[in-house]
Each structure stands twice: as C-alpha cells, then as structure tokens.
Amino acid sequence: MTIRKLLFRTEDRAPFIGDVIEYQDEFWLVPEWLEGPTKGTLCPARIICLSGLPTENPEPPHKADWALKNPLQKDVLYGRQLSRMPRVIPRPDVFLRVDTDFHRG
C-alpha cells in the first residue's frame, strides 16, 4: 500500500502533515495509527474521507502530495465527533505491516 502525505490545518490554522491511504477506491486521511492485532502491524484509529474536500498543491517547504484548502474541525480530526461530511470511519478493517508496507519519511 502506498502512503501519501496531506498538508492540512485545523480551525486555529495549525498546520499538520498526515498520512493518506486508499480504501474502497477513495483516499482517506489517517490522523492516528494504533498498534495492530499482531506484532509489527498498524491500523488506523479512524479514517476521514477526502472525497468532496477541495485540495491544492502544497506550497514549499511542505513535503506533501496534496493540501486541503479548508481547515478540518478538531472534533472530527481527533475522533470526538463522527461526521457525514467528511465521512469518518472508526477502526476500519485496514492493517499495515510496519516492516514492508508502512514507510515514513
């Protein structure tokens, strides 16, 4: 699985770089990774769908594949509120092997 990077901001304009995965033929932001069910695996705590959210090319010096044009609500980002727009799926059935699938930086 290819992990892409997304530059986004919250309501207070704080910038973040997050991981993006492809799931069910759409791109999803993974704001938090948890240890998976077996040693050496990771799974998303939740995923946030990027479909319908306007993106643009990130400006230097940010190293990301895309940038969101509008801020994300902190409550959605931190899993305190589920949402239909953007769609949020808690604990999707996604597992990555750290040594072969998941590469940071």
Secondary structure as GFF3:
##gff-version 3
##sequence-region A 1 105
A	DSSP	beta_strand	4	9	.	.	.	ID=ss1
A	DSSP	beta_strand	15	23	.	.	.	ID=ss2
A	DSSP	beta_strand	26	35	.	.	.	ID=ss3
A	DSSP	beta_strand	41	49	.	.	.	ID=ss4
A	DSSP	beta_strand	55	56	.	.	.	ID=ss5
A	DSSP	beta_strand	66	68	.	.	.	ID=ss6
A	DSSP	alpha_helix	74	77	.	.	.	ID=ss7
A	DSSP	beta_strand	88	90	.	.	.	ID=ss8
A	DSSP	beta_strand	96	97	.	.	.	ID=ss9
###
